[in-house]
Amino acid sequence: MDNDPHIKHELPDRSHSSVVKKEIHRLAEGLDLPRNRLAKVDIIVAEMISNINKHTPEGELLVKIFQDMQGRTGLELISIDHGPGIENLEEMLKDGKSSTQTLGQGLGAIQRLSDEFDIYSLPDWGTILLSRIFASQGKERKRSAIAINTIMLPKKGEILCGDGWKISRNSFEYKLIALDGLGHGPEANKASKAAVDEFITIKQNTPGETIKILHQKIRGTRGAVGMVMHLNTLSNVLSYAGLGNISARIFGHEKNKSIISYNGIIGQSIPNSLHSNQVNLQKNETLIVYSDGLKSRWDLTHLPDILSHDGSIVAAALYKDFSRQTDDLLVIVVKNI
């Protein structure tokens, strides 16, 4: 599973459109897509940009090459706008339907051309549109028991992201780490990357023990705050331990539970009392893990039915409404399906 950040393309006006199209086309070429599938990407990007230019003065595209839990690689495109929203979404998803007839393709064409597609829109809030094009079908034969999606972005003006994450799987057991290197930029990236690299090598240890090992291994770096989680999808038990301002919440039927970290910094100082805790993560519940690039007092009450959507839509909605815009940002959405 990949752990690379998204590339953000801001679209303040139409003059940026051609440059963004060329940059995304160049990125897609790196996947060695057949010409006909590369053409699909071009149409999807063109329509996303057209929608943003037509309906809102503020919009952006998030894009990255990804690998999912099934081992499939591809291109993920997420358009985010602050426009008027779509009143009749079902009607607008009809292939060839366009509200202003400028491109003549419409949302229905994006849906048809995408291997995976989702959309979330509210009046006077805006629209988030997700499209994935796969370059390979992967080698994973056994379906994953969880779905995991992320939004990760460096602080504006930085190339490297100081946040980081990784997930590994062994049958029905999943191990996840989320990190925020102190500060931002290259040194923060170095700290979080060192912790991720060490995390991959650690096998039969509890989350608390893992953090203690990481604490010793990354002492030569600036240090990081982080959370380690182990999910057993047979027992639906989530074990966890964390340090600093990496936080998490679990959402389920009439359930909103916060998961809190200890005070401390991996690689600098950790409390003697650090140990693992457990909580249930039942089927059809959602775990959201996030760094302090997201405002601490976020909620989902103004976004009806958002958790029924793809995890990337959920993460993008949180980024849209609650990003601090002054730090690296990481939002991880895990659905126990």
Backbone torsions as a table, in degrees:
resi	resn	phi	psi	omega
1	MET	NA	132.0	-177.2
2	ASP	-72.3	157.7	173.7
3	ASN	-137.2	36.7	178.9
4	ASP	-87.9	151.9	176.9
5	PRO	-75.4	162.3	171.1
6	HIS	-76.5	156.9	169.6
7	ILE	-99.7	127.7	-177.8
8	LYS	-100.0	128.5	174.8
9	HIS	-115.5	110.2	177.5
10	GLU	-82.7	146.2	-177.4
11	LEU	-128.6	72.2	-178.8
12	PRO	-69.8	-23.9	177.2
13	ASP	-160.8	176.4	-174.4
14	ARG	-66.1	-21.5	-175.7
15	SER	-65.0	-20.0	-179.6
16	HIS	-86.7	-10.3	-169.0
17	SER	-61.7	-48.3	-175.1
18	SER	-65.2	-37.7	179.2
19	VAL	-64.8	-43.6	-179.9
20	VAL	-63.4	-43.4	179.1
21	LYS	-59.3	-43.4	-179.4
22	LYS	-66.2	-40.9	-178.1
23	GLU	-66.9	-40.8	178.7
24	ILE	-69.9	-37.9	176.4
25	HIS	-59.8	-42.9	179.8
26	ARG	-63.7	-39.5	178.0
27	LEU	-64.7	-43.4	-179.8
28	ALA	-64.6	-33.0	178.1
29	GLU	-60.7	-29.1	178.9
30	GLY	-66.3	-15.3	177.6
31	LEU	-86.3	-3.7	-177.6
32	ASP	57.3	41.4	176.6
33	LEU	-68.4	143.6	172.0
34	PRO	-58.9	156.7	-174.8
35	ARG	-56.7	-39.3	-177.6
36	ASN	-68.9	-33.0	178.7
37	ARG	-77.9	-32.2	174.4
38	LEU	-64.7	-35.7	176.2
39	ALA	-64.9	-36.1	176.4
40	LYS	-61.5	-43.9	178.0
41	VAL	-58.7	-44.7	-179.1
42	ASP	-59.9	-42.1	179.7
43	ILE	-66.4	-44.0	-179.9
44	ILE	-60.6	-47.2	-179.7
45	VAL	-62.9	-43.6	-179.7
46	ALA	-60.7	-42.0	-178.9
47	GLU	-71.0	-39.4	176.8
48	MET	-59.9	-46.5	179.9
49	ILE	-65.5	-40.5	178.3
50	SER	-60.5	-43.4	179.1
51	ASN	-61.2	-42.6	179.4
52	ILE	-64.4	-46.8	-177.9
53	ASN	-63.5	-33.0	-176.8
54	LYS	-76.9	-33.9	-164.8
55	HIS	-114.3	-9.8	-174.8
56	THR	-155.2	144.8	174.2
57	PRO	-80.0	-9.7	-179.1
58	GLU	-126.1	124.0	177.1
59	GLY	-166.1	162.1	179.4
60	GLU	-155.5	159.4	174.4
61	LEU	-117.3	131.6	172.3
62	LEU	-107.1	133.1	-175.5
63	VAL	-142.4	143.8	172.2
64	LYS	-161.6	156.7	168.5
65	ILE	-84.1	132.7	-172.8
66	PHE	-130.7	164.4	167.0
67	GLN	-133.1	129.6	-175.1
68	ASP	-96.9	-175.4	-175.9
69	MET	-67.5	-16.6	176.7
70	GLN	-91.6	1.9	-179.8
71	GLY	83.8	7.4	179.6
72	ARG	-80.5	139.3	175.7
73	THR	-107.5	155.8	180.0
74	GLY	178.3	-167.4	-179.8
75	LEU	-115.4	129.1	176.8
76	GLU	-108.7	130.9	179.0
77	LEU	-124.0	127.6	178.1
78	ILE	-129.9	117.8	175.2
79	SER	-100.9	137.4	-177.4
80	ILE	-130.3	126.2	176.3
81	ASP	-135.7	164.7	179.1
82	HIS	-113.7	34.0	-176.0
83	GLY	-80.3	-162.6	-174.5
84	PRO	-76.4	-8.1	-175.7
85	GLY	81.0	175.7	-177.7
86	ILE	-115.2	118.3	-176.2
87	GLU	-73.2	-45.0	-177.7
88	ASN	-116.9	81.5	-174.3
89	LEU	-64.5	-40.4	-179.0
90	GLU	-60.4	-40.8	179.5
91	GLU	-67.4	-41.5	-176.8
92	MET	-72.6	-16.1	178.2
93	LEU	-84.3	-2.1	175.5
94	LYS	-69.6	130.7	-175.5
95	ASP	-57.4	129.9	178.4
96	GLY	91.5	-5.7	-178.8
97	LYS	-82.7	130.0	177.5
98	SER	-140.3	134.3	-174.9
99	SER	-70.2	-27.6	-178.9
100	THR	-120.3	-1.8	175.2
101	GLN	62.9	21.6	-177.8
102	THR	-77.9	-39.3	-179.4
103	LEU	-105.2	-32.0	175.9
104	GLY	80.0	9.6	179.6
105	GLN	-101.5	-56.4	175.6
106	GLY	84.0	171.1	-179.0
107	LEU	-64.2	-33.2	179.7
108	GLY	-61.1	-35.0	178.1
109	ALA	-69.4	-39.3	176.8
110	ILE	-61.3	-43.5	178.6
111	GLN	-60.8	-43.3	-177.8
112	ARG	-69.0	-36.9	-176.3
113	LEU	-80.7	-17.8	-177.1
114	SER	-85.5	146.8	171.3
115	ASP	-77.2	-34.7	171.7
116	GLU	-135.1	139.0	-173.1
117	PHE	-145.4	141.8	171.4
118	ASP	-155.2	156.0	-179.6
119	ILE	-146.9	142.8	175.4
120	TYR	-136.4	128.2	-176.0
121	SER	-146.8	140.8	176.1
122	LEU	-134.6	142.5	175.9
123	PRO	-57.9	134.5	177.5
124	ASP	64.7	14.2	177.2
125	TRP	-119.4	-41.7	-178.9
126	GLY	124.6	-167.1	-174.5
127	THR	-140.1	140.5	170.7
128	ILE	-120.6	128.3	-176.1
129	LEU	-123.3	129.7	-178.6
130	LEU	-117.6	132.3	175.4
131	SER	-138.4	133.3	173.8
132	ARG	-125.0	136.0	174.2
133	ILE	-118.8	123.7	-178.4
134	PHE	-90.4	139.1	174.6
135	ALA	-97.5	-24.8	178.4
136	SER	-145.5	157.6	-179.1
137	GLN	-95.8	-1.9	174.5
138	GLY	75.2	179.2	-176.5
139	LYS	-118.8	2.2	-177.9
140	GLU	-74.2	115.9	-177.6
141	ARG	-89.7	-36.0	-177.4
142	LYS	-91.4	124.7	-177.3
143	ARG	-60.8	136.8	179.2
144	SER	-69.0	143.0	178.9
145	ALA	-83.6	-7.0	177.5
146	ILE	-129.8	158.5	169.1
147	ALA	-115.8	132.0	-179.7
148	ILE	-131.7	131.3	179.1
149	ASN	-139.2	152.7	-176.3
150	THR	-139.6	157.2	160.7
151	ILE	-123.0	122.4	175.9
152	MET	-134.8	127.4	-175.8
153	LEU	-140.6	139.8	174.0
154	PRO	-74.4	160.8	174.5
155	LYS	-57.2	144.7	-179.9
156	LYS	-56.0	130.7	-178.9
157	GLY	96.1	-12.0	178.8
158	GLU	-101.4	148.8	175.6
159	ILE	-91.3	-45.1	-179.0
160	LEU	-91.9	142.9	179.5
161	CYS	-96.9	133.2	178.8
162	GLY	-82.6	-12.2	174.3
163	ASP	-86.5	161.2	178.9
164	GLY	-163.6	161.0	179.3
165	TRP	-158.1	164.2	176.5
166	LYS	-161.0	146.0	174.5
167	ILE	-131.7	141.9	175.6
168	SER	-130.1	157.9	-176.2
169	ARG	-133.0	136.4	171.3
170	ASN	-133.5	95.2	-177.3
171	SER	60.6	-115.1	-177.8
172	PHE	-96.1	11.2	179.2
173	GLU	-112.6	131.9	-179.4
174	TYR	-121.7	136.1	178.4
175	LYS	-121.1	127.7	-174.3
176	LEU	-127.1	138.7	171.1
177	ILE	-127.2	138.4	174.9
178	ALA	-126.3	134.1	-171.4
179	LEU	-136.4	153.6	173.3
180	ASP	-138.6	102.1	175.9
181	GLY	-63.5	142.2	-176.8
182	LEU	-59.5	134.4	-177.3
183	GLY	76.0	-140.8	178.2
184	HIS	-155.7	175.4	179.0
185	GLY	85.5	-162.7	-172.8
186	PRO	-58.4	-41.3	-177.2
187	GLU	-71.2	-36.1	175.1
188	ALA	-66.2	-41.5	177.4
189	ASN	-62.1	-40.6	179.6
190	LYS	-60.9	-42.0	-179.1
191	ALA	-66.7	-48.0	-178.2
192	SER	-68.2	-37.0	178.9
193	LYS	-66.3	-39.1	178.0
194	ALA	-62.6	-40.6	179.1
195	ALA	-66.7	-40.8	177.9
196	VAL	-62.6	-44.5	-179.1
197	ASP	-61.5	-39.5	178.2
198	GLU	-71.5	-38.1	-179.7
199	PHE	-56.7	-39.3	-178.3
200	ILE	-61.2	-31.0	-175.5
201	THR	-86.4	-13.7	-175.9
202	ILE	-83.9	128.5	-172.5
203	LYS	-106.3	-95.4	-170.5
204	GLN	-88.1	72.6	178.0
205	ASN	-136.5	150.9	175.8
206	THR	-73.0	165.0	176.6
207	PRO	-56.2	-42.0	179.1
208	GLY	-63.7	-43.0	177.8
209	GLU	-64.3	-37.7	179.2
210	THR	-62.0	-44.2	179.3
211	ILE	-62.8	-38.5	178.7
212	LYS	-64.2	-38.7	176.6
213	ILE	-65.9	-45.8	178.9
214	LEU	-60.5	-36.8	179.5
215	HIS	-56.5	-41.3	179.6
216	GLN	-75.3	-36.4	-173.0
217	LYS	-73.8	-28.8	-174.5
218	ILE	-110.3	22.7	-179.6
219	ARG	-59.3	-26.6	-179.5
220	GLY	-78.6	-1.1	179.8
221	THR	-103.7	-179.3	177.3
222	ARG	-66.0	-24.1	-177.6
223	GLY	99.6	166.0	-177.2
224	ALA	-152.2	156.1	166.3
225	VAL	-99.1	154.6	-176.0
226	GLY	-172.0	168.5	178.3
227	MET	-137.2	135.3	176.2
228	VAL	-113.4	133.8	-178.4
229	MET	-133.4	139.3	173.8
230	HIS	-120.2	124.6	179.1
231	LEU	-115.7	122.3	173.2
232	ASN	-99.5	112.6	-173.8
233	THR	-84.6	0.5	169.9
234	LEU	-87.1	-46.0	179.5
235	SER	-90.2	-14.0	-176.1
236	ASN	59.6	34.1	177.3
237	VAL	-102.4	130.0	177.2
238	LEU	-109.0	115.1	174.2
239	SER	-97.2	142.6	-175.2
240	TYR	-154.3	158.0	170.6
241	ALA	-155.3	142.2	-178.0
242	GLY	-149.4	157.5	176.2
243	LEU	-129.5	133.2	173.6
244	GLY	82.2	-157.5	-169.7
245	ASN	-93.1	38.6	161.0
246	ILE	-94.1	123.9	-174.5
247	SER	-127.7	171.6	-179.8
248	ALA	-153.5	156.4	174.4
249	ARG	-138.6	148.8	176.0
250	ILE	-113.6	130.0	178.6
251	PHE	-117.2	128.6	176.3
252	GLY	-147.2	-163.3	179.2
253	HIS	-64.9	110.7	-178.5
254	GLU	53.9	40.1	-175.9
255	LYS	-138.5	131.3	174.6
256	ASN	-146.6	94.9	-173.9
257	LYS	-113.5	129.1	177.8
258	SER	-90.6	142.7	175.9
259	ILE	-113.3	121.0	-171.3
260	ILE	-109.2	144.6	177.9
261	SER	-94.3	162.5	170.0
262	TYR	-74.9	161.5	170.2
263	ASN	-76.3	141.8	178.0
264	GLY	146.2	174.6	-178.7
265	ILE	-137.8	123.7	176.9
266	ILE	-64.6	125.2	-178.2
267	GLY	96.6	-9.4	178.8
268	GLN	-125.7	-59.7	-179.2
269	SER	-154.2	131.7	176.4
270	ILE	-131.4	147.3	-177.8
271	PRO	-74.2	146.7	176.9
272	ASN	-63.6	-24.9	-176.9
273	SER	-82.4	1.1	-177.2
274	LEU	-59.7	126.3	175.7
275	HIS	-152.3	172.7	180.0
276	SER	-85.5	148.4	174.5
277	ASN	-121.9	167.3	-179.2
278	GLN	-132.9	148.6	175.5
279	VAL	-151.3	156.1	177.5
280	ASN	-84.1	136.4	169.9
281	LEU	-122.8	93.5	-172.6
282	GLN	-75.8	166.4	174.6
283	LYS	-58.2	141.5	-179.5
284	ASN	70.7	13.5	172.3
285	GLU	-100.3	158.2	-175.1
286	THR	-122.2	132.1	175.4
287	LEU	-106.9	129.3	176.8
288	ILE	-120.4	118.6	178.7
289	VAL	-109.8	139.2	-173.7
290	TYR	-152.8	150.1	175.2
291	SER	-91.1	178.5	-177.1
292	ASP	-80.8	9.0	167.1
293	GLY	-69.0	-14.0	174.4
294	LEU	-102.1	136.9	177.6
295	LYS	-59.2	140.6	-174.3
296	SER	-68.4	-30.5	-176.3
297	ARG	-97.5	54.2	175.6
298	TRP	-91.3	159.7	175.3
299	ASP	-153.6	171.3	-177.6
300	LEU	-116.3	8.1	-172.6
301	THR	-65.4	-25.2	-179.1
302	HIS	-88.9	2.9	-177.4
303	LEU	-120.4	79.4	-175.3
304	PRO	-59.4	133.0	174.0
305	ASP	66.2	16.3	-175.8
306	ILE	-63.3	-33.6	-175.2
307	LEU	-72.8	-10.8	175.8
308	SER	-81.7	-5.8	-177.1
309	HIS	-94.7	169.4	177.9
310	ASP	-52.9	144.5	-177.8
311	GLY	-58.8	-30.7	177.6
312	SER	-68.3	-32.5	174.5
313	ILE	-65.8	-43.8	179.0
314	VAL	-60.6	-49.8	-178.9
315	ALA	-62.2	-40.5	-179.6
316	ALA	-66.9	-36.2	178.4
317	ALA	-65.6	-40.9	177.1
318	LEU	-65.1	-42.8	176.4
319	TYR	-60.8	-44.5	-178.6
320	LYS	-59.4	-43.1	-171.5
321	ASP	-96.8	-23.1	-169.5
322	PHE	-131.5	10.6	177.0
323	SER	-67.7	138.0	177.2
324	ARG	-73.9	-25.7	-179.2
325	GLN	65.7	9.7	-179.0
326	THR	-122.7	11.3	-176.7
327	ASP	-155.9	168.3	169.7
328	ASP	-60.2	153.0	-177.8
329	LEU	-132.5	136.5	174.9
330	LEU	-138.5	125.2	172.9
331	VAL	-129.6	122.2	179.1
332	ILE	-115.8	127.4	179.7
333	VAL	-115.7	117.3	-179.5
334	VAL	-115.9	124.3	177.1
335	LYS	-111.6	124.8	175.8
336	ASN	-85.7	101.6	-171.7
337	ILE	-103.6	NA	NA
